């Protein structure tokens, strides 16, 4: 049997808005993925560490406090330092379009904005890890 | 034929016709998922007693409003929540809003301020001034209110875990302008229970947090009598995904928990209860929201009188601020949010709110731009000046539908009160994750309903525009804000009398370890420019920090 896709859902920074993170975590779980949820108020260091320890395939970062331009690059940097930059990073939150472009050009796989269908997130992850024919 | 007989005949005919009629294949439920009947009639309100259940406005049980004159006497306060960047940036926004007819100030703090970190702390990196204004010390508070007369305006501060400190900064800023404490009016949110439940900005564990709150209640009763000491908030519970009934029940349960804590701390209920106020959400379902506000007033008045023995009439009044529901705004076709917000604001006014914030159309994308916030403020002014809804108090009272829905809302809340009691009270229920799980479940159910198309959101899962280009101006926070603010807090520490600051911080630690009221010593710390992070740091040494049990 194929290994389940392991997803770390993480809340970096001081922001406590966890509705989106929890809804996405539940939806991905229902879509058959294995979910590790970090809880709130995580530093990028804590997130990178959990990602490596839990041997996840992908990290979803949820940020609604405007700190995304600090948190995303930091998590990516730390993954690189740990030799774990094979771990895909995606995210969501209150993130203006021009920052979405910047983040995606830095290597963030995808930013999902408000109103996203959770089915689209599951499909995106699945496509990412489907075996290339 | 008797009247009764004629009624039954007509009713039977109506229901037959209803059964025969074509009905669309839709779910006729509220946004909270509650079924709604096709019609309400005299039988739904047959047991309603006007004086016992409704009363005149300004009379027990206040279902019809807390004041006899309602909006004829005074409109609700138009209070737009605002804060970004430095104190200087936000001060300019306040002057702008006041010049355009806003009647109260509402401060949005940035995350480091909310969580008790100074701007130069490592955990503040990337967060300074981002989603609110950065306030590190009395110096920033002075700048925030430059040119604003604190004896004439009331200020609401959305601050919880560090509320005592920000209140101290504010009172000291007023004191420096020559305004005595007893002439300053305003609100601190100071509602820590809903932080554990929904908003998740806590610092200390529940027990010391409740002690700080009762210290504030006692201090303000004596020295700052015009201050609303807790704004018991359903807003965040709703934004986290609860239903309307959960918002109502959990918020009032929190309110009762504060009342019990105050009484347990030896305070007379009538000394502090008149300064408790509430903060509710105005969500999409127009009538459900109005029923919620009406039920809230009735439940509060009855319990305060019957269970807690309040005798002062002011202890029975549920006065509330309302904010339209941020979580209902769409990033798609953002201009539509102007209309959504207008409907929501109207429900708050018909529900008898004392104060109102209308969201700006761009808030799913960024903090509001000047243009967007102006339209939001104008929305309130249109409701007040153009629609005529202010002429009569509680205009929907007596409607079979509205009274039945109000009663239903009350009954649902009572079921939750019993459940919370069974769990051992609010704090115990938090520890068991009761609220968190209830809210999480409701949020996920709602998401599934939207994704299945059972709930329609215009512009999102219906009536979308293919390849829509969003073209509205957004507020940008200058990245220099953080650098500037870090330097500024360092300068404050250099310029002050550091021996004195250290002595005051030590006094604070001793007070925290003992039982003395913390407010006077926090004020002394504020006066000698101790920073928020330093004050919180001392308190953490004694009180420790809260760790959330994880519930997905």
Interface residues (C-beta under 8 A of the other chain):
Chain A: X13 X14 X15 X16 X17 X18 X19 X22 X23 X25 X26 X27 X29 X35 X37 X39 X40 X41 X43 X64 X65 X66 X67 X69 X70 X71 X94 X96 X97 X113 X114 X115 X117 X118 X119
Chain B: X111 X112 X114 X115 X117 X123 X124 X125 X126 X127 X130 X131 X195 X199 X200 X201 X239 X240 X241 X327 X329 X330 X331 X332 X363 X364 X365 X366 X367 X440 X443 X444 X447 X451 X457 X460 X461 X470 X474 X477 X548 X550 X552
